[in-house]
Amino acid sequence: MCPRHLSTRGTRAHAVAETTETERDLEETTVTEPTEPVLALRGVTAELGSVTVLRGIDLTVRRGEVVALLGVNGSGKSTTVRTLIGQVPVTAGEIELFGTPRRRFRDWRRVGYVPQRTTAAGGVPATVAEVVSSGRLSRTRFRPPRRADREAVRHALELVGMADRAGDCVDALSGGQHQRVLIARALAAEPELLLMDEPMAGVDLASQEALAETLRAQVERGVTVLLVLHELGPLAPLIDRAVVLREGRVLHEGPPGTAHVQGLDHDHDHVHPHAPVGAEIRTGLLS
Ligand SMILES: Nc1ncnc2c1ncn2[C@@H]1O[C@H](COP(=O)(O)OP(=O)(O)OP(=O)(O)O)[C@@H](O)[C@H]1O
C-alpha cells in the first residue's frame, strides 16, 4: 500500500538459492526453436456485444520477431491482442501460444502484457513497486517474494527509468510515467513474449526514445514482440514486419515502410493519443 509499507524482508544467504531457482525457471522457458511460431492466430473471429469485431484474423509471429499491428481506430487491433491473452473469447478459429492451443496454455510467465491505457482512475492506493511486483505474480504464484523477485522488480524499474519512484504512490504519477510503470510490470516477469497495446501512448518524445532503447535491449535478448501502434515513431528501426488491420481483417502485411501506403494514410481518421510533454493524464493502472 502507499506510501511506506514496502517489505524489505530476506537475507543474502537466502537469495543465492532463490536466484538459482529463477535461473532454472528461465532455462525451462527458453526451449523454443528459433523459427518456431511464438504466437499464431488462424481464422480468428470474435464478437463484442453483438458486434463482430474480428472477421478471420491470420497472424503468425516467430521467435525474435518484432511485429507492429497497425490500423485505424476500431479496426480490431486491441481485440486481436486481447484474444491472445483470453480477455476476449473467440467465436471461431484457433490461437496458439508457444505451440500450445491457447485454451490449454498455462505458462503465463512467458508472456508480458501492457494494456492500452485508459483515463479511468484505478483508485487502488498502490506504490509503483507494488504495481510492478504484480507483474511477477505469474512466477511467484502465492509464495512470498524472494530476493530474486525483488531484484527483477528493481531491474524492471531501472529499465524504464523509474527506479527512483519505487516507493511513490501511482496516483502521484503523470500519464507517461504510468505507462512506464505498466511496461515495467510486463518486464518484471522476464517474459519471452511481450504484447503491448499502444505502449507509447501519452509518453513524451524523450521518454519514447528511452523506451525504444529498453525494447531494443529486450529484442536483443531474443524477446518476441507484438505491439499495437498508431505510428512507428522511434520504434521504427526495431520493427521487422507491419500488419495492417481494417474492419477486423488483415489488410496488408509486409516491411514497415509499406504499411502506410497500404491503408493508413488513406484512412487517416484515427486519433493520435500522444499527450503533450508534461501533460497530467490520469490512468487506471490496474484496469
Ligand atoms: N466492450 C465492447 N463492446 C462492444 N464493442 C466494442 C467493445 N470494445 C470494442 N468494441 C468495438 O470493437 C471494434 C474494435 O475495437 P478495438 O479496440 O479492437 O479497435 P482498435 O483497432 O484497437 O482501435 P483503437 O485504435 O481505437 O484502439 C470497435 O468498433 C469498437 O467500437
PDBQT file of the ligand as one rigid body, heavy atoms in Angstrom, charges set to zero:
ROOT
HETATM    1  N1  LIG A 301     -16.630  -3.757 -24.980  1.00  0.00    +0.000 N 
HETATM    2  C1  LIG A 301     -17.039  -3.558 -26.239  1.00  0.00    +0.000 A 
HETATM    3  N2  LIG A 301     -18.330  -3.782 -26.609  1.00  0.00    +0.000 NA
HETATM    4  C2  LIG A 301     -18.731  -3.611 -27.877  1.00  0.00    +0.000 A 
HETATM    5  N3  LIG A 301     -17.913  -3.227 -28.874  1.00  0.00    +0.000 NA
HETATM    6  C3  LIG A 301     -16.646  -2.984 -28.569  1.00  0.00    +0.000 A 
HETATM    7  C4  LIG A 301     -16.125  -3.133 -27.237  1.00  0.00    +0.000 A 
HETATM    8  N4  LIG A 301     -14.807  -2.839 -27.242  1.00  0.00    +0.000 NA
HETATM    9  C5  LIG A 301     -14.507  -2.507 -28.519  1.00  0.00    +0.000 A 
HETATM   10  N5  LIG A 301     -15.595  -2.598 -29.308  1.00  0.00    +0.000 N 
HETATM   11  C6  LIG A 301     -15.660  -2.322 -30.741  1.00  0.00    +0.000 C 
HETATM   12  O1  LIG A 301     -14.821  -3.251 -31.400  1.00  0.00    +0.000 OA
HETATM   13  C7  LIG A 301     -14.184  -2.646 -32.511  1.00  0.00    +0.000 C 
HETATM   14  C8  LIG A 301     -12.707  -2.900 -32.437  1.00  0.00    +0.000 C 
HETATM   15  O2  LIG A 301     -12.188  -2.281 -31.277  1.00  0.00    +0.000 OA
HETATM   16  P1  LIG A 301     -10.636  -2.345 -30.927  1.00  0.00    +0.000 P 
HETATM   17  O3  LIG A 301     -10.469  -1.659 -29.621  1.00  0.00    +0.000 OA
HETATM   18  O4  LIG A 301     -10.140  -3.724 -31.068  1.00  0.00    +0.000 OA
HETATM   19  O5  LIG A 301     -10.050  -1.472 -32.118  1.00  0.00    +0.000 OA
HETATM   20  P2  LIG A 301      -8.620  -0.811 -32.261  1.00  0.00    +0.000 P 
HETATM   21  O6  LIG A 301      -8.183  -1.059 -33.659  1.00  0.00    +0.000 OA
HETATM   22  O7  LIG A 301      -7.714  -1.277 -31.182  1.00  0.00    +0.000 OA
HETATM   23  O8  LIG A 301      -8.998   0.720 -32.075  1.00  0.00    +0.000 OA
HETATM   24  P3  LIG A 301      -8.185   1.942 -31.385  1.00  0.00    +0.000 P 
HETATM   25  O9  LIG A 301      -7.120   2.308 -32.359  1.00  0.00    +0.000 OA
HETATM   26  O10 LIG A 301      -9.232   2.992 -31.271  1.00  0.00    +0.000 OA
HETATM   27  O11 LIG A 301      -7.680   1.473 -30.055  1.00  0.00    +0.000 OA
HETATM   28  C9  LIG A 301     -14.577  -1.170 -32.480  1.00  0.00    +0.000 C 
HETATM   29  O12 LIG A 301     -15.586  -0.961 -33.417  1.00  0.00    +0.000 OA
HETATM   30  C10 LIG A 301     -15.075  -0.972 -31.084  1.00  0.00    +0.000 C 
HETATM   31  O13 LIG A 301     -16.093   0.002 -31.061  1.00  0.00    +0.000 OA
ENDROOT
TORSDOF 0
